[in-house]
Amino acid sequence: MRDEVSAPVHFVDNRASAGRRNLDRLVRLMKRAGLGDVVSRGDLVAIKLSFGELGNLGYIHPAYVRTVVEAVRKVGGRPVVMDSNTLYAGSRSNGHDTLLTALSNGFSYATIGAPLMVVDGLRGHDYREVAVPGSIYQRVKIGSGVLDADALLSLAHFKGHMLSGFGGQIKNLSMGCAPRSGKQMMHSDVRPEVERGRCVGCGRCMEWCPQKAISLQGGVAVIDRDSCIGCGECVTSCMHGAVAVSWEAEAGTVQRKMAEFALGVVHGKRHKFLGVTFINNVTPDCDCAAWSDAALVPDVGIVAGRDPVALDQAGYDLCNAQLGIAASALGRRGVEAADKFAYVHDVDPTVQLQHGEEVGLGSRSYELIRT
C-alpha cells in the first residue's frame, strides 16, 4: 500500500467447500471487478490467454476459461478466445500449429464454449502499428485480433520468467498480443552465450532455435551471433544450465519494452479492459516451455481488476509473502527469499512495474479487496 490513489484489486483465495465452489467465486470476482461495465451487450470480446506449449501443464485450466466465457455471454458479450503465434520454433509458431496445440491442450468449442482465434493470423503478419507515449517506442506492433475487439479480458497465469523474473498481465498483454515481429522488437537486446564446460552437446537448443543459429562444433553448441534474434529459447530449453543471457543492453530493457507494448494494447481500451490473474501453480518458467517444473510457492488464488500494473504488483507481493517450496527451483536456501523470482532468475522483476507506472500503463499502488 502506498500514498498514491490505490487501484482496486479484487481477490479470492483457493479455499472451497460444497457451498463455496471456486468457479462460482470466480464469477463473483469478475462481477465485483467490473465485468458488467467492461462488456456491453453485443460487444465482440477478446479473451486473451496462453494456450500453453505442448508438454506444458501450467496454463490456465479450460474449466476456468469456460466459466469466464459463460460470464461474458451472460452480460451480452460475444467471446472469442485468443492467443498469438510464438517467436521460437515450438508448437505454436504459426496459426495452424497454434490452433492444433490449443485443441491438444483442451481448448475447443466443446470444452470452453467459444471459438478460437490466433491474434496475429496464419503467419504472424496480421497486425497494426499503434502509437504509444513511450520512452523507447512511439509505435508498437499489436495483433489485429485484439485491436478489432470491442472489449478485452486478459487471463494471465502468474509464473516465473527467465527474462522478466515473472510473467503476469504485462507479459500476457505484450508478448502475448504482439506479432512475431513485435516479439522480436522486445527480445532484440538478448544475446545468449554457451558455457562450454557445461554443454553436453545434446542438441536440444538447436531444435528450439527459430533461426537455425546454433550448431554443434566439437560436440559443443555454438551460437552464430549474426543470425541470433535473441528470443532466448535456447536458455530455457537447455537442461544443463549451459546457456545464459548476455545482455547487449541493460538487463531491464526487455521489461521496459514489454510495458510499452502492453500500453499499446490497452491504450484504446481503458474502459473496456478487465484483467484476471490466476496465481496458482506458480512455475519458475513460462507456459511457453515444453514442461512444467514444480511450483515455487503454494497456490495463492485469483485477482481481478482494471489496472494491469496493480494486478502484477499484487501477484508479485502475494507470492513473495508465501513461504517457498523447498522441492522447487528455490531449494532450501530460497524458501524465505524476499524476492523469489529474482532469486531463481537473477533478474530484478520490478522494472516492468516501475516502467509501466512511468508510461501510464497503471499504478503500483493497490487496495486488495477480498471477495
N, C-alpha and C positions, 0 to 999 in steps of 0.2 A: 504494500500500500504506500502511495506517495502523496505529495502535497497537491499535485495537479488534479483536474477533474478526472474521476475514475470511470473507465468503461465497465459496464455490467458484464460479468462473465457468469453464466448460469451453470451449475454443476450438480451432477448426480453421481454418487459412488456406486460400487458394484454390489452392495448388499441387496438381496432379493428374497422373496418368500411367496407363498401362494397368492397373497393379495397384493404383491409388490413386484410385479414382473419387470425385468429390465427393459423389455420392448415397450411396454406401456409408459414407463418412466421416461424413455427416450422421446416419445410423442409429447408428453407434458413439458419436457425440457425445451423442445423446439417451439412449442406454443408460447412459453414464457419468454423465450429469447426473441420472439417477434416473427415467427413464420407467417402469420396472417397478414402482417404489414409488408413483408418482403414479396410474397406471391399474391398477385391479383388474379381474379377469375379470367381464364383464357390465356394466361401467360405461358409461353414456352420456357420451361425451366431446365437449365443445365445443372445436373448433379455431377460434380466433378470429383472423382476419386481415382485411386490406383487399382487397376485390375490385378496387380501383382505379377511377378515373373513366374514362369513355370518352375516348380520346385520350391517356391516360397509359400509359406503358410501364415505370414504375418499380416496380410492385408485385411481390410475390414470385412467381417463376415457378411455374406449375402443376405442373411435374415435381417440384419440391421438395415441394409440398403433397401430391402423391400418395405420395411417399416417407414423409412423416410419417403419412399415413392408413394405409399398409400396416404401418408400425411399430406403430401403435396397435392395429390388428387382430391383429397377431401376439402381443401380450401380453393379448389377450382383450377389448379395449375396442370400443365401438360408436361410431365417429366421426361427427360432424356438423360440416360446415364452415360457419362463420357470419360475417356482417358485419351492421352496423346501417345504418339509414337516415340520410341526412345532413341537416343543418340548412339548407344552402344549396340553391339551385334548380339542381341539376345533374342527372346521370343516375341518381342513387340517392336521390331524395327520398321514395320510397315503396317498399313491398315489391315491387310488380310491376316497377318500373323497376330496382330494385336487383338482382333476380334476372336480369333481361334483360341488365344490364350485366355481371354475373358470367359469364353464358354467352358474351357477346361477347368478354370478355377471357380466355376459355379455361378457365373453371371450370365443369365439368359432371361428371356421374357417369362419363361415358366417359373423361374426362381425369384425374380425381383419385380416382375410386373411392369417393366418399361423397356422401350427399345434402347439399343446400344449404339453409340456413335464414336468415331475417332475424331478428336478435336481438330487435328491438322490434316485430315484427308488420307488418301491411299498411300502417298509417298512423302508426306510431311511438307507439302508445298501449299497447303490451303491455310493461309494466314493473312493478316493485315498488320500494317505498322500503326502503332498508337503513340501519340505524343504524351510524354510524361515530364513533370518538373523535377528531373533527377539531377544529380551532380556528376554522374557518369554518362548517362544516356539522356537524349532528348526525344528519342523514338525507340520503341521496343517492338518485337515481333510477337504477336499473340495469335493462337489458333482461332480461326473464324467461327468454329462451333460454339465457343464460349462467348465471343463478341456478339454473335447473332441472337443469343438467348435474351429473353426479356428479364429473367432473374437468374441468379446463380447461388446454388448451395454447394459449398466446398466441404466435402467429407474427408478429413485428414486423419491418418494414423500417426500418432506421435511416436517417434522412434529415433535411434541414433543415425548419424550420417557421417561418412568419412571426411567430407569436405566442409560441412557446416556444423559439425558437432551433433546437432539434432535436426530432424525434419518434421515440420508440422504444417500449419496453414501457409506460411510464407513459401515453403518449398512446394506444396501442392498447387499453389497459385502461380508460381514462377516456372520452375522446371516442368511442372505438371500441365501447364496450359500453353507453353511455348512450343513452336515447331522445332524440328531438328536443328535448323539454322539458328534459332533463338537459343536453344540449349548450348550450341557451340559458342555463341557470344558470351554466355555466362561461364563456360569452362575454359576460356582462352588463356587464363593465367596459370593453369595447372600443367606441370611438367613432371611426369613420373620418372623415377630413376630406379635401376635394378641394383641391389646389393649382391654382388657376385658370390660372396661367401654363403649366402642363404639360398640362392637359386638352385633348384634340383633338376631343372630342365624338363619339367612335366608338360610344358606347352599349354597349360590352361589359359594363361594370359593371352596367348596368340588366338585362341578360339573366341575370346570376348572382344578383341580389338576390332572396331569397325573399319579401320583404315588399313589393316594388314601391315601395321607399322612395327611389328615385333617379329623377330626371327631368332632361331637358336644358332648360336655360334660357339662351337666347342662345348656344347651341352649346357650353355648358359643363355638366358634370354637377353636380347639386346634390342633397345628401343631406338628407332630412327626418329630423331627429334624433328627433322624437317617434315616428316609425314604425320607425326603425332598431333592430334587435335585436342588433347587434354581432357578427354571425357572421364578419365580416372578409373575406368572399369578394370584395368589390369591390377590396380591397387586392391580393389575389393575382391577380385576373383582369385588372387594369389593366396593359397592356403598355408604358405610357409613364411609370410611376412617379408618376402624378398623385394617387394616393390613398394616404394614410398613416394609421397608427393614432394617434389622440389619446386617451391613456389617461384614463378617468374616475377611475380609482384608480391606485395604484402599479402599475407595469408587471408585477411578479411575481405579482400576484393571480391571473391566469388559471392560471399554473403551479401555484400552491398549491391552487387548486380542482381541477385535474387530479389532483394527488397524492391528494387526499381522495376523489375519485370512484374512482380506481384502488384505493384501500384498501377501498371498498365492494364491489368485485368480488372481491378475494382474501380478504377478512376471514373468510369462512366456508369457505375452501378452502386454508388454509395448507399442508396436507399433500397437497393434490390439485391443485397448480399446478405447471406447468413452462413456462418461457419460452424461446423460441428466437428469436434476433435475427440477421437477415441484414444484415451490414454491407457490402453490395455495392451498386453503383450509387447512391452516396450523393448524391442530387439535392438542390439547395438548397431545393426546395419539396416540400410534402406530396403524397402519392399522390392526394389529393382534387383536385389541379389537373388540368385537361384537357390537360396536356402534361408532358413530362419534359425539364428542362433538363440540360445536361452535368453529370456528376458532379463534386463538389468535390475528391475525393481518389481515389486508386486503390482498387480493391476490396480489402477487408481480410480478410473471412472470415465465419465464423458463430460465435456464442457461445450457450451454453445454460446454464440454471441455475434455481434455485428462488426466487431473490430478484430482483424486478423492478428495484429501485433499483441493486443491484450490476451487473445486466446493462446498464442505461443508463449507469452510470458507466464501465463497461469500454468500451462502444461509443464514448462521448464521448472517452475517453482514447486509444483506438486510432486514431480518426480524426484527432485533433489531433497525434498522433505522426507522421502522414504528411506528406510534402511535398505541398502542394496542387497542383491542376492549374490552370495559368495560363489555359487556354482554358475557363474556367468563370466563375461569378459572382464568384469570388475575385479574378480578374485577376492581373496580375503582382505587384501590391503585397501581395496577401493570401495568397500561397502559403506563406509562413512564419509566418503569424499564429498566435499561441499558442492562440487560441480561434477557429477558423474559422467556427463558427456565429454567434458574436457579431459577427464581422467582417462577415458577409453581412447579418444581420438586425438588428443594433444592439439586441440583447436579451441579457441575461445568462441563458443556458440552464441554469445550475446551481441556480436557485431551486427547480425541481421536484425535484431530487436532495436538496437540503438539507431541504425541507419533507417530502418522502417519508420521510426518515430520522427527522425530528422526530415525525411522527404514527405511526410504527411500520410503515410500508409495507415497509421493508427497510433495508439498510445500504450506505453508500457505500464501505465497506472491502471489498475482494475479493482473492481469490487467483486469478490467471489460470493455468489448468491446460491446457497444450497437449496435444491428443489426436491 
